[in-house]
């Protein structure tokens, strides 16, 4: 079941959006307001995903809602990736010469055309997320805040201290290793 990763994806997109909104990139693309709206909507949806995932086995409509959400999140992730690629292209062009800039302006990756295309794409994603939010409200899902920001990392024990009474069944192996190392056939 791929649904448990939805909260992770949504949180990662919110984090990615946070860096985009403050970045000059959002100002250049003139979609800052749309990105801010997306960020707020994603944060609200992210808070109820865990409850939806738990209840989806009893409610088919929740399962469909989660599938719709997954589709929108993947489309949004692809859009953010395109923004990053365009930003990298822009950096490369800045380092190029005037001839390269002119040929780039008249090429298929024209910055104005890209801006227009992405503006429409972000608005479409926003509309789809608004529809998903309206359906979410009908389910009366409980918000489950994520303390500490992210549930991505699980801390583990990092020390090698072993409580000896808990070690069982290794005496014979230990004795064999000691005998091998300390025996008369040991090579010096």
For each residue, the residues with C-beta under 8 A, 3 or more apart:
1: 4
2: 5 6 70
3: 6 53 56 66 70
4: 1 7 8 53
5: 2 8 9
6: 2 3 9 10 49 53 66 69 70 73
7: 4 10 11 46 49 50 53 146 151
8: 4 5 11 12 151 152
9: 5 6 12 13 70 73 74 77
10: 6 7 13 14 42 45 46 49 73
11: 7 8 14 15 46 146 150 151 152
12: 8 9 15 16 152
13: 9 10 16 17 42 73 76 77 80
14: 10 11 17 18 39 42 43 46
15: 11 12 18 19 150
16: 12 13 19 20 80
17: 13 14 20 21 35 38 39 42 80
18: 14 15 21 22 39
19: 15 16 22 23
20: 16 17 23 25 26 35 80 83
21: 17 18 26 32 35 36 39
22: 18 19 26
23: 19 20 26 27
24: 27 28
25: 20 28 29 83 87
26: 20 21 22 23 29 31 32 35
27: 23 24 30 32
28: 24 25 115
29: 25 26 32 83 115 118 119
30: 27 115 119
31: 26 34 35 118 119 122
32: 21 26 27 29 35 36
33: 36 37
34: 31 37 38 119 122 123 126
35: 17 20 21 26 31 32 38 39 122
36: 21 32 33 39 40
37: 33 34 40 41 126
38: 17 34 35 41 42 76 122 125 126 129
39: 14 17 18 21 35 36 42 43
40: 36 37 43 44
41: 37 38 44 45 126 129 130 133
42: 10 13 14 17 38 39 45 46 129
43: 14 39 40 46 47
44: 40 41 47 48 133
45: 10 41 42 48 49 69 129 132 133 136
46: 7 10 11 14 42 43 49 146
47: 43 44 143 144 145 146
48: 44 45 51 52 136 141 142 143 144
49: 6 7 10 45 46 52 53 66 69
50: 7 53 54 144
51: 48 54 55 141 142 143 144
52: 48 49 55 56 62 65 66 136 139 141
53: 3 4 6 7 49 50 56 66
54: 50 51 57
55: 51 52 58 59 62 139 141
56: 3 52 53 59 62 63 66
57: 54
58: 55 62
59: 55 56 62 63 139
60: 63 64
61: 64 65 139
62: 52 55 56 58 59 65 66 139
63: 56 59 60 66 67
64: 60 61 67 68
65: 52 61 62 68 69 132 135 136 139
66: 3 6 49 52 53 56 62 63 69 70
67: 63 64 70 71
68: 64 65 71 72 128 132 135
69: 6 45 49 65 66 72 73 132
70: 2 3 6 9 66 67 73 74
71: 67 68 74 75
72: 68 69 75 76 125 128 129 132
73: 6 9 10 13 69 70 76 77
74: 9 70 71 77 78
75: 71 72 78 79 125 128
76: 13 38 72 73 79 80 125 129
77: 9 13 73 74 80 81
78: 74 75 81 82
79: 75 76 82 83 118 121 122 125
80: 13 16 17 20 76 77 83 84
81: 77 78 84 85
82: 78 79 85 86 118
83: 20 25 29 79 80 86 87 118
84: 80 81 87 88
85: 81 82 88 89
86: 82 83 89 90 109 111 114 118
87: 25 83 84 90 91
88: 84 85 91 92
89: 85 86 92 93 104 109
90: 86 87 93 94 111
91: 87 88 94 95
92: 88 89 95 96
93: 89 90 96 100 101 104
94: 90 91
95: 91 92
96: 92 93 100 101 104
97: 100 101
98: 101 102
99: 102 103
100: 93 96 97 103 104
101: 93 96 97 98 104 105
102: 98 99 105 106
103: 99 100 106 107
104: 89 93 96 100 101 107 109 110
105: 101 102 110 111
106: 102 103 110
107: 103 104 110
108: 113
109: 86 89 104 113 114
110: 104 105 106 107 113 114
111: 86 90 105 114 115
112: 115 116
113: 108 109 110 116 117
114: 86 109 110 111 117 118
115: 28 29 30 111 112 118 119
116: 112 113 119 120
117: 113 114 120 121
118: 29 31 79 82 83 86 114 115 121 122
119: 29 30 31 34 115 116 122 123
120: 116 117 123 124
121: 79 117 118 124 125
122: 31 34 35 38 79 118 119 125 126
123: 34 119 120 126 127
124: 120 121 127 128
125: 38 72 75 76 79 121 122 128 129
126: 34 37 38 41 122 123 129 130
127: 123 124 130 131
128: 68 72 75 124 125 131 132
129: 38 41 42 45 72 76 125 126 132 133
130: 41 126 127 133 134
131: 127 128 134 135
132: 45 65 68 69 72 128 129 135 136
133: 41 44 45 129 130 136 137
134: 130 131 137 138
135: 65 68 131 132 138 139
136: 45 48 52 65 132 133 139 141
137: 133 134 140
138: 134 135
139: 52 55 59 61 62 65 135 136
140: 137
141: 48 51 52 55 136
142: 48 51
143: 47 48 51
144: 47 48 50 51
145: 47
146: 7 11 46 47 149 150 151
147:
148:
149: 146
150: 11 15 146 153
151: 7 8 11 146
152: 8 11 12
153: 150
154:
155:
156:
157:
158:
159:
160:
161:
162: 166 167
163: 166 167
164: 167
165:
166: 162 163
167: 162 163 164 170
168:
169: 172
170: 167 173 174
171: 174 175
172: 169 175 176
173: 170 176 177
174: 170 171 177 178
175: 171 172 178 179
176: 172 173 179 180
177: 173 174 180 181
178: 174 175 181 182
179: 175 176 182 183
180: 176 177 183 186
181: 177 178 186
182: 178 179 186
183: 179 180 186
184:
185:
186: 180 181 182 183
187:
188:
